[in-house]
Amino acid sequence: MLEVHEAQQRILAEVSPLDARECPLDASLGHVLAEDVVSDLGLPLWDNSAMDGYAVRSADVANATREHPIRLRVVEHIGAGDTPKKAIPAGSAARIFTGAPVPAGADAIVMQEDTDQGAETVSVFDGVKPGENIRRAGEDIRRGETVLPAGAVVAPTHLSLLATLGRARVRVVRPPRVAVLATGEELVAVDQPLSPGKLREGNSHLLAAFVRQLGAEPVRLGIARDDRADLRAKLSEGLKYDALITSGGVSVGEHDLVKSVLEELGCAVKFWKVSVKPGKPFVFSRSKSCLVFGLPGNPVSTMVTFLLFVRPALLKMAGRRDLDLPRRSAVATTEFRNHGGRRHFMRGVLTEKAGRLEVASAGRQESHVLGSMVRANCLVDVAPDTVVKVGTEVDVRLFA
């Protein structure tokens, strides 16, 4: 069996980012930039006022006080979007509003609160220094500056910047389309009645949600029975996508057919079984154009193997560079016992108390237990044959 890190590295070695495409600005949210965004202009575009007030020559008002105000003639009113029409001669000012261009001759802005806010003439009650309350052209972003690097995930704040730079379309890495297939004779769909021996299928909903959270496009293919013909047909459909994730049918029983049917379909099995608990019977395979991940069927095993092995691969396909689950060090407030020979990723609940991260067990750790999976917000990495005592620091991996 492969160790966890080796399995992760073998998978990632088979993965390349998908092709780039242009998309409308607002549709780029959450996608990964395929190229650097270089500004072809400086921001601000021109010297502009940082507030409502009066554009002045600072030397004219250097000695202004409330007891001895300096009176200036107002030669122009300049609003945001206006173009100044007059230079400011000595002894004059221009009424100006936030964002408006600073007129020639003026070298500072007096806040309107420090004036009598006159229209034809204005009394200034306080002096200003050269450059005060002026936003200089290009002080925020320089022309030719790389403002967003390739590999950045487009965030809402990025949309504002890109729009300001006039980028109506953005070149991004195409997000993967991911087929999700549940397998098992015992499974029925969520809207179907139960009969003896049957279970409602939940893994495909879990996996599709995880895929969607990553910004990829999930396509649920339903349920494949433990029948070679049905499995072959549904796996063949799944191989048309960038990635295919199956759950169930990858262990050693006579009904575990996924691995052998994949081989019949020409998919090279890269490895099978990882030294991890839960999730040992994990299959990584591929066709020429599709990565295939065969996950075990117990819901916790499905979750853990997705987070450890599938998630990094899908992120890399989408052009992401931050592939690992967020990791923290936390103090155990309950014992975590691993008496087996495989690394056990146990469900935990991470909290912060008085500035310290603490983690407690989410409950029972068997791979079929849904309650502790729902309560958990992290995985606690416990080495083989280890008992983590209360008060010990442990490595924690957050779900998101």
Secondary structure, 3 states (H helix, E strand, C coil): CECHHHHHHHHHHCCCCCCEEEEEHHHHCCCEECCCEECCCCECCCCEECCCEEEECHHHHCCCCCCCCEEEEEEEEECCCCCCCCCCCCCEEEEECCCCECCCCCCEEEEHHHECCCCCEEEECCCCCCCCCEECCCCCECCCCEEECCCCECCHHHHHHHHHCCCCEEEEECCCEEEEEEECCCEECCCCCCCCCCEECCHHHHHHHHHHHCCCEEEEEEEECCCHHHHHHHHHHHCCCCEEEEECCCCCCCCCCHHHHHHHCCCEEEEECECEECCCCCEEEECCCCEEEEECCCHHHHHHHHHHHHHHHHHHHCCCCCCCCCEEEEEECCCEEECCCCEEEEEEEEEEECCEEEEEECCCCCCCCHHHHHHCCEEEEECCCEEECCCCEEEEEECC
